[in-house]
């Protein structure tokens, strides 16, 4: 269970976050029809980051499953090797994960610059308003 548990938890997080992202897509589409593009930047940030995180989790989970099965994990008849082949390419399709992470991170840096200019972040990024306190904390 110590191998399976974290992957099941990750799957639920990805599923629930995906549903929220889907709702945000519909909301953004409705805004675009009205001529407002206010949600596109935040939607790009979330979708880029989500793509990178979820495909990396998928890759690592499939690789761990394949390794846990020993030699049988490499046999095509097991079904595991085929699943690994299908999931391992997802980190490259529709944008390499390194670039997706950079795009998502660029938006976060934009929010930090905003705070440094004495402007306030809102909604999902309110925590950045306390950047000095966040950086001072010991991990």
C-alpha positions as CSV (number, residue, x, y, z in Angstrom):
1,X,0.0,0.0,0.0
2,X,2.9,2.4,0.6
3,X,3.6,2.3,-3.2
4,X,0.0,2.5,-4.3
5,X,-1.4,5.0,-1.8
6,X,0.4,8.1,-2.9
7,X,-0.4,7.4,-6.6
8,X,-4.1,7.0,-5.8
9,X,-4.0,10.3,-3.8
10,X,-2.3,12.0,-6.7
11,X,-4.9,10.7,-9.2
12,X,-7.7,12.2,-7.1
13,X,-5.9,15.5,-6.8
14,X,-5.4,15.6,-10.6
15,X,-9.0,14.6,-11.2
16,X,-10.4,17.3,-8.9
17,X,-8.0,20.0,-10.1
18,X,-8.9,19.0,-13.7
19,X,-12.6,19.5,-13.0
20,X,-11.9,23.0,-11.6
21,X,-9.7,23.8,-14.6
22,X,-12.5,22.6,-16.9
23,X,-15.0,24.9,-15.2
24,X,-12.6,27.8,-15.6
25,X,-12.2,27.0,-19.3
26,X,-16.0,27.2,-19.8
27,X,-16.1,30.5,-17.8
28,X,-13.2,31.9,-19.9
29,X,-15.0,30.9,-23.1
30,X,-18.1,32.7,-22.0
31,X,-16.0,35.8,-21.1
32,X,-14.3,35.7,-24.5
33,X,-17.6,35.7,-26.3
34,X,-18.4,38.9,-24.4
35,X,-15.1,40.4,-25.5
36,X,-13.3,39.9,-22.2
37,X,-10.0,38.1,-22.1
38,X,-9.3,38.6,-18.4
39,X,-9.1,34.8,-17.5
40,X,-6.8,33.7,-20.3
41,X,-3.6,34.5,-18.6
42,X,-4.5,32.8,-15.3
43,X,-6.0,29.8,-17.3
44,X,-2.7,29.5,-19.2
45,X,-0.8,29.5,-16.0
46,X,-2.9,26.8,-14.4
47,X,-3.2,24.6,-17.5
48,X,0.6,24.8,-18.2
49,X,1.4,23.9,-14.6
50,X,-1.2,21.2,-14.4
51,X,0.0,19.6,-17.7
52,X,3.5,19.5,-16.4
53,X,2.7,18.1,-12.9
54,X,0.1,15.5,-14.0
55,X,2.2,14.0,-16.8
56,X,5.2,13.8,-14.6
57,X,3.1,12.1,-11.9
58,X,1.8,9.7,-14.6
59,X,5.3,8.9,-15.8
60,X,6.7,8.3,-12.4
61,X,3.7,6.2,-11.3
62,X,3.9,3.9,-14.4
63,X,7.7,3.6,-14.0
64,X,7.3,2.6,-10.4
65,X,4.6,0.1,-11.3
66,X,6.8,-1.4,-14.0
67,X,9.7,-1.7,-11.7
68,X,7.6,-3.2,-8.9
69,X,6.6,-6.0,-11.2
70,X,10.2,-7.0,-11.8
71,X,11.0,-8.7,-15.1
72,X,7.3,-9.2,-15.8
73,X,6.8,-5.4,-15.9
74,X,8.9,-5.4,-19.1
75,X,6.9,-8.1,-20.9
76,X,4.3,-6.7,-23.3
77,X,1.9,-9.5,-22.3
78,X,1.7,-8.0,-18.8
79,X,0.0,-4.8,-20.1
80,X,2.3,-2.7,-17.9
81,X,5.0,-2.2,-20.5
82,X,2.4,-1.0,-23.0
83,X,0.9,1.4,-20.4
84,X,4.3,2.8,-19.7
85,X,5.0,3.3,-23.4
86,X,1.7,5.2,-23.7
87,X,2.3,7.4,-20.7
88,X,6.0,8.1,-21.0
89,X,5.5,10.3,-24.1
90,X,2.9,12.5,-22.5
91,X,5.5,14.7,-20.9
92,X,6.6,15.7,-24.4
93,X,3.3,15.9,-26.3
94,X,1.5,19.3,-26.4
95,X,4.6,21.0,-24.9
96,X,7.6,19.7,-23.2
97,X,7.2,19.7,-19.4
98,X,10.3,22.0,-18.9
99,X,8.7,24.7,-21.1
100,X,5.3,24.2,-19.5
101,X,6.8,24.7,-16.0
102,X,8.7,27.8,-17.2
103,X,5.5,29.3,-18.6
104,X,3.6,28.6,-15.4
105,X,6.5,30.0,-13.3
106,X,6.7,33.1,-15.5
107,X,3.2,34.1,-14.3
108,X,4.3,33.6,-10.7
109,X,7.3,35.8,-11.2
110,X,5.0,38.4,-12.7
111,X,2.9,38.3,-9.5
112,X,6.1,38.7,-7.4
113,X,7.1,41.8,-9.4
114,X,3.6,43.2,-8.8
115,X,4.1,42.9,-5.1
116,X,7.6,44.5,-5.3
117,X,5.9,47.5,-7.0
118,X,3.6,47.8,-3.9
119,X,0.6,46.4,-5.8
120,X,-1.5,43.6,-4.3
121,X,-2.1,40.2,-5.7
122,X,-5.6,38.8,-5.5
123,X,-7.5,35.6,-5.6
124,X,-5.3,32.5,-5.9
125,X,-2.1,34.6,-5.3
126,X,-2.9,36.5,-2.2
127,X,-0.2,34.6,-0.3
128,X,2.5,36.3,-2.5
129,X,1.6,39.6,-0.8
130,X,3.6,38.3,2.2
131,X,6.6,37.3,0.1
132,X,9.2,38.7,2.6
133,X,7.7,36.6,5.4
134,X,7.5,33.5,3.1
135,X,11.1,33.8,2.2
136,X,12.2,34.3,5.8
137,X,10.7,31.1,6.9
138,X,12.9,28.1,7.5
139,X,11.9,25.0,5.7
